[in-house]
Amino acid sequence: MHHCVTVNGSSLLFCEVIPRSTYGWCPGERYCSDSQGFTAQRDLVDARPRSYNGRRTPSRYRALLRMRKAKRRTVESSNRATDSPDTLFSKIDAQKTAVKRSLSSAATIVWLRGRGDLRIHDNPLLLQAQRLNEPLFIMFTWSSADADKNYGFGEAQRVFLFSAVDALNRALNMRFQQVIHYVRLSDDAGLEEYLQLFHFLEASLSARTLLMARRYEPPLLQLDMELECTLTKQRKWKVYTHNMHLLHEPWTVAYDGDATSSAGHFGTLLPFWQAWQRNADLPPEPAAAPSTLPPAAALERCEPRTPACCEKPPPLAGDAFVDRTTRCAPFQFVTSLVETGLHPVRPGTKRWDTVLLGSWAVDEERVRAFLRDFLEHRLPLYEKNKSRADLEVVSRLSPYLALGMLSAREVFHATRAASRRLAASERSKTFERRLIWRDLAYWTLYMFPEAVTTPIRSHYASQEWNEDPRLLAAWQRGSTGYPIIDAGMRQLWQTGWMPQNIRMAAASFLVEYLNIHWIHGLQWFHRTLIDLDIAINAMMWQNAGRTGLDMWNFVIHPETSARSSDPTGAYVRKWLPELAQLPNAYIHAPWKAPESVLSSAGVQLGATYPQRIIADLGAARKQSQAAVLEMRSRSMPQFFNADGYDRIRVPVLKAVSLPHERFQQTATADNTVWRHVFTRREFREAPFATHLPHETEACDRQEAQLLPKDSTRAMRGNGDAQAAA
């Protein structure tokens, strides 16, 4: 940046030549173009310092005030015959240097994305910012890409996310006098748009330090790695990333899926958990909230260069920053997330979010109080009653873990501490393993990046499914005629959540009885879950759809299972009030009730409550089973072993220390190995593809060559904690 000083009569003007790559400056300046860039002229006497958030920034403008006084004295001395022009300009140069030094204090950027980072307690980003002790700029970015149907936030979760970010903003302001700056990015925001945003922050705040939480969804992880590489190597930034979402990241568990393991089949919980214990230490204890934070770095409000600068694309609400090349900045700062135009509830439409938000707290202290209450009162009952939908036994903490409003490390260690205080009969091994299950889901997505859209068992992609849209719509609306399914789907629509066993019942009904593709269930849950977790949602639906690593070894009957999960009928009565007067004997099977019972309960099947969309569950189950067997009969023989278990190709990755190195390895026939995965008996004992023994032996030899035991043992022993599956 070039500087000059001009003398205009008795008024001195301080000028800066700003390169084309810089995005605007601040109020009080006027721009004029020249062949090299934009010349910003500021009258140091008349300038009125303003900050983006409306507060003055003493560290920046105290020097300006001192310079005003010094300049007045300089002007007075310039009128004296004793002062020469050389003396005058030497004083001005000294003043210019002082201002430049005062405005060059580097800032630290904390970048929030809603992926495990929306909290104050156990937040390594804030703790590192406290240690760095530089002016702090906290921002939350948003674009339509963050609402992507595969890897973005669903509609229900977006409503919850926006409220959670606003709540965190209020908490930071109250405790530390910090604010979250909301940044609306262009709809097609990618690496280049993010680089322009950080270039602007570098120019405006002298920022060169970025703190952010790591994301694990494959395209987001890839984007973050490219951004980090570019900032550190080309722009000389210091970028620090932290694990804020998982107990252990996929590449630290180093689960190699040893085919000879007696713990269980490849990709199931037990062998993964053993590798989790063997290859990774216990997660670190959660850290306390920071006691203080550095002062906020002020971003000054800027104005577009011309009124028509954002005609294409259309202007958005807020303050646009001018891109010197495209004339329109790919980002803008807005005062609230509603101004992004991406809130799921459109103006003029029904406010369906009111009931949803009324079911959940967004204040971090209340959320942590929920955890303490669960551990004290419900954890002793969890193991025995975890499948009871009619009892308030489960934790209901999943929405807060999904967004990072609650630390997984805090839940893990608090649960272990609470369990030690309980009698042996009251301890729950299941609840603690739920967190290990989360890590398994992210390991699965890490190893199979296309699991959100493509079957892991690739030969299952040719299965034929029922494409009747009426059946799918009835399932989505909770109008199947099976009360336990309908109650769960209506609770999901109203609150964005339902118990784990009811989710599994709904998924099993869609796949096993309706024979509708599991991807439709995944997409509907993606849209409606307030606790949406991309990896967990994909793993559950892959397993329910029989295409995942751990095919479900059961089928949940919508009537008989309901009698065990809701024996009192309280759950169905709460979410299906039209059936509330039915006696327990018929609450889960109203079609079996006599007409007199239905009449006295005010139930008219087909009017007040729908008829069953399928009446013969046995026949529907046989059709679904036949579709799987038919697909297996025409699949290539290499997809099965001699015992009828499905085989899949698993990438064999080198042990690496950094996650981005995993993406530099390409899965080819030379670095993949065949592994058999759990397959239900009803499938593996039925005839399948013509199986040639020598082809199976060839697959076994390939597996032994690609992954010898000595090499896996060596990878476990080295210092690089990386999954080598």
Secondary structure, DSSP 8 states (H G I E B T S, - for coil): -EEEEEEETTEEEEEEEE-TTS----TTEEEEE-SSSEEEEEETTT-----TTSS--HHHHHHHHHHHHHHHHHHHHHTSTT--HHHHHHHHHHHHHHHHHHT----EEEEE-SSS---STT-HHHHHHHHHTS-EEEEEEE-GGGG-TTTS--HHHHHHHHHHHHHHHHHHHHHHS--EEEEEE-TT--HHHHHHHHHHHHHHH---EEEEE---SHHHHHHHHHHHHHHHHTS--EEEEE--S-SS-HHHH-----TT-SS-STTSHHHHHHHHHHHS----------S----B--------SSTTTTSSS---SSEE---TTTSS-SEEEESSGGGGT--SS-TTS--THHHHHHTS---HHHHHHHHHHIIIIIHHHHHHHTT-TTS--S---HHHHHHTSS-HHHHHHHHHHHHHTS-GGG--HHHHHHHHHHHHHHHHHHH-TTTTTS-SSGGGGG------HHHHHHHHHT-SS-HHHHHHHHHHHHHS---HHHHHHHHHIIIIIS---HHHHHHHHHHH-TT--HHHHHHHHHHHTT-STB--S----TTHHHHHHSTTSHHHHHH-GGGTTS-TTTTT-GGGS-HHHHHHTT--BTTTB---S-S-HHHHHHHHHHHHHHHHHTS-GGGB-TTS-EEEEEE-----SSGGGGGGS---GGGEEEEEEB--HHHHTS--S---HHHHHHHHHHHHHHS-HHHHHHHHHSS------
